[in-house]
Amino acid sequence: MQTNIDVGHGPEFSLSVSRALRILSSFSSDNPEWGLADLSRAMSLSKGSVGRFLQALEMHGYVDRDPETKLYRPGPETARVGSLYRSAGRLRQLAIPIMRELVQRVGFTSYISELRDDQMLILAALEGPGPIKYTIPVGTRLPVHSTATGQTALAQLTVEQVDDIIKRAGLSADTRFTVTSRAALLKRLAEVRAKGYSTNWEERTLGVGSVAAPVKAADGSPLCVLSVGFATSQIKREQVGSLGRDIKAAAKQLTTAAAAKGITRVE
């Protein structure tokens, strides 16, 4: 898990608040619960400090502690506040009809995500139909090198920018299919730029695939990434190319809509 060093942003910056928020951000689909010792190591803070932050968060309902396992997990207050979030603002309003049409056509869950802090942040999701569903919650952060969304975002950057992200985020082997070398990743990114979309087959999670395409802002700069995710049992691998062209067409449609509205950033 990647953690960021607390950096002040002026005389009113609160290091304590920053660290408490880092604790909340440490909970994810991969780490839905934390023990005090493990969380302390992950954050490079003493158990005493982390314990005091957790106590305050528990008091206000942002974390719960299981009385038997002693593990901490997000509390009900996080759900209440999270339900107020309206992801991606105007962009989301434009995207939802396009995502709905895409989901109806391909049958898989669709996402809008953004490159943020060297990770891909899920901004919006529209679940696919059918008995088999693979859904990533809004707000989840994913690695860039082992996901279709991340590789699509990286393909819009310069080699120097990609190198900077690699240095900070690394190239961990999430599965035996993950791209873990700079040369292999740069080759993959060149292929993404040539095709206009990225495909992923079990590189991040075994049994899971995804396809993604870039959405551009009104000024032509990278805006976000449109993608679909699915269980690999739902589709034959040779069908992924056709799916990629569907995603590319939908992303182009969203790009046109964003340009018409003058949208230059995720709002």
Secondary structure by P-SEA (a helix, b strand, c coil): ccccccccccccccaaaaaaaaaaaccccccccccaaaaaaaacccaaaaaaaaaaaaaacccccccccccccccaaaaaaaaaccccaaaaaacaaaaaaaaaacccccbbbbbccccccccbbbbbbccbbbbbcccbbbbccccaaaaaaaaaccaaaaaaaaaacccccccccccccaaaaaaaaaaaaaacbbbbcccccccccbbbbbbbccccccccccccccccccccccaaaaaaaaaaaaaaaaaaaaaaacccccc
